[in-house]
Amino acid sequence: MTGQVLTEVSAIVTHERETDLVAAYRELVAHTLPDGLIRTELLGGEDGHWRIQTLWRDRAAVDAVRAAPEGMAAPRLFRGVGAEPALALFDVKAHRIAQTPPS
């Protein structure tokens, strides 16, 4: 069995389109997410650098989304705000989740 995969789609978004990007992302994740998607985050950095990082159950889940007619959503979101996305895939080799103390 293959392990988890993290996809990272990044682009530089003009300041004028940042609000549009955030709204489009929120709209996207408000609906049913693809099978195998574990976690997704929209990250904003300095100088218009934005990323969408998504953790997937395995490579097969990523491949299924990439093979669908509409393809992956993250590149579409960036193109929708006039930015050219770059995609990177990473195999998760090790991880740890911090324990939250009971409240």
SESETOR-377511 format. One record per atom (N, C-alpha, C): x, y, z; residue in three letters. Coordinates in pm, whole numbers. Layout:
N
((X,Y,Z),"ALA")
...
END
This chain:
103
((84,-118,0),"MET")
((0,0,0),"MET")
((89,125,0),"MET")
((52,222,-81),"THR")
((131,345,-87),"THR")
((90,437,26),"THR")
((179,531,59),"GLY")
((154,623,168),"GLY")
((86,751,121),"GLY")
((70,841,214),"GLN")
((4,969,187),"GLN")
((90,1054,93),"GLN")
((20,1144,22),"VAL")
((85,1234,-72),"VAL")
((37,1375,-41),"VAL")
((129,1471,-44),"LEU")
((94,1612,-27),"LEU")
((113,1681,-162),"LEU")
((7,1747,-209),"THR")
((21,1829,-329),"THR")
((31,1974,-285),"THR")
((113,2048,-357),"GLU")
((127,2190,-329),"GLU")
((115,2263,-463),"GLU")
((13,2345,-473),"VAL")
((-7,2428,-592),"VAL")
((18,2571,-549),"VAL")
((111,2638,-617),"SER")
((149,2773,-577),"SER")
((142,2868,-695),"SER")
((125,2996,-662),"ALA")
((121,3101,-765),"ALA")
((138,3236,-698),"ALA")
((172,3333,-778),"ILE")
((176,3471,-732),"ILE")
((46,3537,-777),"ILE")
((-26,3591,-680),"VAL")
((-157,3651,-704),"VAL")
((-147,3801,-677),"VAL")
((-200,3881,-767),"THR")
((-197,4025,-745),"THR")
((-283,4060,-625),"THR")
((-244,4166,-557),"HIS")
((-316,4210,-437),"HIS")
((-465,4231,-467),"HIS")
((-496,4283,-584),"GLU")
((-635,4311,-621),"GLU")
((-719,4184,-632),"GLU")
((-658,4068,-653),"ARG")
((-733,3943,-673),"ARG")
((-729,3850,-553),"ARG")
((-660,3889,-446),"GLU")
((-648,3801,-329),"GLU")
((-784,3771,-266),"GLU")
((-869,3870,-255),"THR")
((-1002,3849,-196),"THR")
((-1082,3751,-281),"THR")
((-1069,3761,-413),"ASP")
((-1139,3669,-504),"ASP")
((-1089,3526,-484),"ASP")
((-958,3510,-465),"LEU")
((-901,3377,-444),"LEU")
((-955,3315,-316),"LEU")
((-954,3391,-208),"VAL")
((-1003,3339,-79),"VAL")
((-1150,3302,-90),"VAL")
((-1230,3384,-154),"ALA")
((-1374,3355,-169),"ALA")
((-1395,3229,-253),"ALA")
((-1318,3214,-361),"ALA")
((-1332,3096,-447),"ALA")
((-1291,2969,-373),"ALA")
((-1185,2978,-293),"TYR")
((-1141,2862,-215),"TYR")
((-1247,2823,-113),"TYR")
((-1299,2922,-41),"ARG")
((-1404,2892,59),"ARG")
((-1526,2829,-6),"ARG")
((-1564,2878,-122),"GLU")
((-1678,2820,-196),"GLU")
((-1648,2675,-234),"GLU")
((-1527,2651,-282),"LEU")
((-1488,2516,-324),"LEU")
((-1496,2418,-208),"LEU")
((-1438,2452,-94),"VAL")
((-1432,2357,17),"VAL")
((-1564,2346,93),"VAL")
((-1659,2432,62),"ALA")
((-1791,2422,125),"ALA")
((-1871,2306,68),"ALA")
((-1826,2253,-45),"HIS")
((-1896,2143,-111),"HIS")
((-1826,2011,-80),"HIS")
((-1880,1903,-132),"THR")
((-1822,1771,-112),"THR")
((-1680,1766,-167),"THR")
((-1589,1716,-86),"LEU")
((-1450,1705,-127),"LEU")
((-1425,1571,-196),"LEU")
((-1324,1563,-281),"PRO")
((-1295,1438,-352),"PRO")
((-1258,1325,-257),"PRO")
((-1288,1205,-298),"ASP")
((-1251,1087,-221),"ASP")
((-1099,1084,-203),"ASP")
((-1056,1059,-83),"GLY")
((-913,1048,-56),"GLY")
((-849,1177,-8),"GLY")
((-922,1288,-13),"LEU")
((-868,1414,38),"LEU")
((-879,1414,189),"LEU")
((-768,1433,258),"ILE")
((-765,1431,404),"ILE")
((-772,1572,461),"ILE")
((-692,1663,404),"ARG")
((-683,1799,457),"ARG")
((-641,1892,344),"ARG")
((-693,2013,344),"THR")
((-650,2113,247),"THR")
((-644,2249,314),"THR")
((-547,2330,271),"GLU")
((-527,2461,332),"GLU")
((-486,2561,224),"GLU")
((-541,2681,234),"LEU")
((-500,2793,150),"LEU")
((-407,2879,235),"LEU")
((-286,2902,185),"LEU")
((-185,2974,261),"LEU")
((-143,3100,185),"LEU")
((-147,3212,253),"GLY")
((-104,3338,194),"GLY")
((28,3381,254),"GLY")
((121,3420,169),"GLY")
((252,3464,216),"GLY")
((281,3606,174),"GLY")
((405,3642,183),"GLU")
((447,3777,148),"GLU")
((457,3795,-3),"GLU")
((442,3919,-46),"ASP")
((462,3958,-186),"ASP")
((373,3880,-283),"ASP")
((250,3847,-241),"GLY")
((155,3781,-329),"GLY")
((176,3633,-349),"GLY")
((264,3572,-271),"HIS")
((287,3427,-284),"HIS")
((176,3351,-210),"HIS")
((108,3264,-283),"TRP")
((-3,3185,-228),"TRP")
((22,3038,-258),"TRP")
((-31,2951,-171),"ARG")
((-20,2806,-189),"ARG")
((-150,2739,-144),"ARG")
((-181,2632,-210),"ILE")
((-285,2541,-162),"ILE")
((-215,2408,-140),"ILE")
((-209,2367,-13),"GLN")
((-150,2238,20),"GLN")
((-262,2142,55),"GLN")
((-255,2024,-4),"THR")
((-360,1925,17),"THR")
((-296,1791,48),"THR")
((-341,1730,156),"LEU")
((-293,1598,195),"LEU")
((-392,1494,145),"LEU")
((-340,1395,74),"TRP")
((-421,1289,14),"TRP")
((-388,1154,77),"TRP")
((-488,1066,77),"ARG")
((-473,932,134),"ARG")
((-358,856,69),"ARG")
((-347,867,-64),"ASP")
((-243,795,-138),"ASP")
((-234,850,-281),"ASP")
((-138,802,-354),"ARG")
((-115,848,-492),"ARG")
((-234,815,-581),"ARG")
((-302,706,-556),"ALA")
((-418,668,-638),"ALA")
((-528,774,-628),"ALA")
((-548,832,-510),"ALA")
((-650,936,-493),"ALA")
((-613,1060,-574),"ALA")
((-485,1097,-572),"VAL")
((-439,1212,-652),"VAL")
((-457,1183,-800),"VAL")
((-415,1065,-843),"ASP")
((-426,1029,-984),"ASP")
((-571,1030,-1032),"ASP")
((-664,985,-947),"ALA")
((-806,983,-985),"ALA")
((-857,1126,-1009),"ALA")
((-819,1219,-924),"VAL")
((-862,1358,-941),"VAL")
((-797,1419,-1064),"VAL")
((-670,1391,-1084),"ARG")
((-599,1446,-1201),"ARG")
((-656,1392,-1331),"ARG")
((-707,1268,-1329),"ALA")
((-761,1206,-1451),"ALA")
((-904,1249,-1481),"ALA")
((-973,1309,-1384),"ALA")
((-1111,1354,-1406),"ALA")
((-1113,1464,-1511),"ALA")
((-1223,1476,-1586),"PRO")
((-1230,1577,-1693),"PRO")
((-1200,1719,-1646),"PRO")
((-1244,1754,-1525),"GLU")
((-1219,1891,-1476),"GLU")
((-1081,1906,-1412),"GLU")
((-1012,1796,-1386),"GLY")
((-879,1800,-1328),"GLY")
((-880,1848,-1184),"GLY")
((-765,1888,-1137),"MET")
((-749,1933,-999),"MET")
((-806,2074,-984),"MET")
((-868,2098,-870),"ALA")
((-934,2227,-847),"ALA")
((-836,2340,-819),"ALA")
((-727,2313,-749),"ALA")
((-636,2420,-709),"ALA")
((-579,2498,-828),"ALA")
((-529,2430,-932),"PRO")
((-482,2508,-1047),"PRO")
((-592,2593,-1111),"PRO")
((-713,2540,-1115),"ARG")
((-826,2617,-1171),"ARG")
((-852,2743,-1089),"ARG")
((-844,2731,-956),"LEU")
((-866,2848,-871),"LEU")
((-765,2958,-902),"LEU")
((-639,2920,-913),"PHE")
((-537,3021,-942),"PHE")
((-555,3081,-1081),"PHE")
((-584,2998,-1178),"ARG")
((-607,3052,-1313),"ARG")
((-727,3145,-1316),"ARG")
((-826,3116,-1232),"GLY")
((-946,3199,-1225),"GLY")
((-920,3340,-1175),"GLY")
((-806,3359,-1108),"VAL")
((-770,3493,-1062),"VAL")
((-650,3548,-1139),"VAL")
((-626,3489,-1256),"GLY")
((-523,3540,-1344),"GLY")
((-380,3504,-1307),"GLY")
((-362,3398,-1229),"ALA")
((-228,3357,-1187),"ALA")
((-193,3222,-1251),"ALA")
((-66,3202,-1282),"GLU")
((-22,3076,-1341),"GLU")
((31,2985,-1230),"GLU")
((-36,2870,-1208),"PRO")
((2,2782,-1097),"PRO")
((119,2690,-1131),"PRO")
((190,2650,-1026),"ALA")
((293,2547,-1035),"ALA")
((253,2436,-938),"ALA")
((265,2311,-981),"LEU")
((225,2196,-900),"LEU")
((347,2116,-859),"LEU")
((351,2078,-731),"ALA")
((455,1988,-679),"ALA")
((385,1879,-598),"ALA")
((438,1757,-608),"LEU")
((387,1644,-532),"LEU")
((497,1591,-442),"LEU")
((460,1558,-319),"PHE")
((555,1507,-221),"PHE")
((499,1381,-157),"PHE")
((581,1278,-148),"ASP")
((544,1159,-74),"ASP")
((572,1185,74),"ASP")
((475,1161,159),"VAL")
((493,1180,302),"VAL")
((575,1061,353),"VAL")
((692,1090,404),"LYS")
((783,985,451),"LYS")
((772,963,601),"LYS")
((736,1066,675),"ALA")
((719,1056,820),"ALA")
((632,1173,863),"ALA")
((557,1152,971),"HIS")
((475,1261,1024),"HIS")
((444,1237,1171),"HIS")
((402,1342,1235),"ARG")
((359,1335,1374),"ARG")
((250,1438,1394),"ARG")
((147,1402,1462),"ILE")
((39,1493,1496),"ILE")
((47,1521,1645),"ILE")
((53,1649,1680),"ALA")
((61,1687,1821),"ALA")
((-68,1650,1894),"ALA")
((-54,1606,2015),"GLN")
((-170,1572,2097),"GLN")
((-227,1697,2160),"GLN")
((-355,1714,2153),"THR")
((-422,1827,2214),"THR")
((-469,1785,2353),"THR")
((-430,1861,2456),"PRO")
((-476,1823,2590),"PRO")
((-628,1838,2601),"PRO")
((-692,1752,2680),"PRO")
((-838,1765,2696),"PRO")
((-876,1899,2759),"PRO")
((-989,1953,2716),"SER")
((-1031,2081,2772),"SER")
((-1129,2063,2886),"SER")
END
